Every structure is written in C-alpha cells, then in structure tokens.
C-alpha cells in the first residue's frame, strides 16, 4: 500500500511541476478570445460546433492511443494500470 501512496505523491509532484512550468501558457489559454466568448455566453454557434468537432477527433485519437498502449503493455499489472 505504501508503494501506491508514494506513486500518487510522485504524480502529484509531477503535475504541480508542470503547472508551475507552464503557468504562462495556461493563463494565455484561459484568456483566448474563444475562452472569453464561451465564458461570457457570447460564442458564435458555428465556432462552438467547430470546437466540438475538433474535440471529437481528439478524444477518438486519445482513446485509440490508450488501446494501443494497453496492447503493448508488458504484463497484466501494466495493462490494468493503463485501463484504469
């Protein structure tokens, strides 16, 4: 159980380091014209549809990458970790 706890802490540490390293980029992303229009409720419907269409392609590719990673995993524990 201690191994799981340590793994979780290292993931949290990694996530924190990335948030710190990419603070500028994350702030920029929050204040793009798209994000501001979406947050204010003024986003053009065609822009929103385009965004959703792009998101569908991304999510499909992401799911396929997970499936490929699971297929390439060396053992059952690794496969389980990927599928969770």
N, C-alpha and C positions, 0 to 999 in steps of 0.2 A: 504494500500500500504506500510505503514511503516513496518508492520509485515513481508512482503515479503522481504523487504530490509534487515531487521535485520536477517532473516533466511539465506539469501545469505551471509551476513558478517560472521555469525557463521560457515557456511560451509567452507568459505574461510579460516577462522581461524583454523578450524579443519584440512583442507588439509595442511596448512602451518606447523602446529604442527607435522603432520605425516611425511612430507618431511624432517623436521629438525630431528625428532626422528630416521628416517630410512635412513639418509644420507649415512651411511656406506654401507648398503645393496644396495641402488640404484646405488652407484658408482661401487660396485662389479658387479652388473648385467650388467652395461654398458661395462665392460671390460672382460666379459667371452670370451673364445675362439670362441664361436658361434657368439656373437655380433660383435667381431672384424672381423671375417671372412665374415660375412654378410655385414658389413660396407665397407670393402675393396673390395668386389666383388669376394672373393675367397672361398665362401662357397660351399662345395660339394653339388651337386644337390640332392643326397639321404638324406642328413641332412636337406636340405630345405624342401623336401617333408614330412619328418617325423615331422618337426616343424609345417607345415601347417595342417597335420592330427591331431596333438595334439590340435592345435588351434580350429579346427572344433569341437572337443569334448568339449572343454572348453566353447566355445560360445553357443553350444546347451544347456549345463548344466546351463549356466548363464541365457539364455532366459527362460528355464523351471523354474528356481528359481524366476524370475520376475513374471511369470504367477502364480505361487503358492502364492507369496506374495500378488498379486492383488486379488486372490481368498480369501485370509484370511483377507484382509483389513476390518476394521470395518464399514467404511462409504464411501460414494461416493467421498468425498474430498480426502480421503486417497488413494482410487483406482485411482483417477485421477493423484495424485502426483506420484504414482508408475508407471503409464503408460506413463508419460511424460518423 
